[in-house]
Every structure is written in C-alpha cells, then in structure tokens.
Amino acid sequence: MKRLNITISDEILKDLEYLKESEKLNRSELIRRAIILYKNEFDKRLKERIREEKVLKAVSKINEIRESTGVWDGVKEIRRFRDSRGRNFS
C-alpha cells in the first residue's frame, strides 16, 4: 500500500471523526471505502451517460430513415396487404 498525505478542512475532519466512531473504522479504512463508493457511483453515471448517447444516436438514425422514406401510413399499408390477401384466397 502507498501512504498518502491529504489536507482537509476542519468541518470535513469532524465528519470523518464522526463516521469513524460510528462505523468503528480507522480513518484510512473509512477513506478507502468512501473512494470505492464514489468510484462505483462514478462508473454508474458514466454507463448511464454512454447509454443515453447510444439512445440519442439511434433516435437520430431512425429520424434520418424516416426523412428518407417520406410520408408513410402504416394503417393504409396494412389495409392494402389485407385486401390483397383477401382477393387471392377468395
């Protein structure tokens, strides 16, 4: 393990001491756990941001396809398909 010296405000030190006593941990272990929790939260936010970017890219691609195909009426297409099937099986 590496040794690390940090400077913190008196208020944060009071919070650290309070948590240390409450959790029955030494300062180093408490800080290690806090960093792990922060890293996990950071990774979660990063994954969410990447997912949102993928969704926006997909929506953009869908909009490009819609624009290139022009106006399309799904109900009209279904009716046309059903009508054509009805004539072939009569």
C-alpha positions, 0 to 999 in steps of 0.5 A, a space after each residue: 500500500 502507498 501512504 498518502 498525505 491529504 489536507 482537509 478542512 476542519 468541518 470535513 475532519 469532524 465528519 470523518 471523526 464522526 463516521 469513524 466512531 460510528 462505523 468503528 473504522 480507522 480513518 484510512 479504512 473509512 477513506 478507502 471505502 468512501 473512494 470505492 463508493 464514489 468510484 462505483 457511483 462514478 462508473 454508474 453515471 458514466 454507463 448511464 451517460 454512454 447509454 443515453 448517447 447510444 439512445 440519442 444516436 439511434 433516435 437520430 438514425 431512425 429520424 434520418 430513415 424516416 426523412 428518407 422514406 417520406 410520408 408513410 401510413 402504416 394503417 393504409 399499408 396494412 389495409 392494402 396487404 389485407 385486401 390483397 390477401 383477401 382477393 387471392 384466397 377468395 
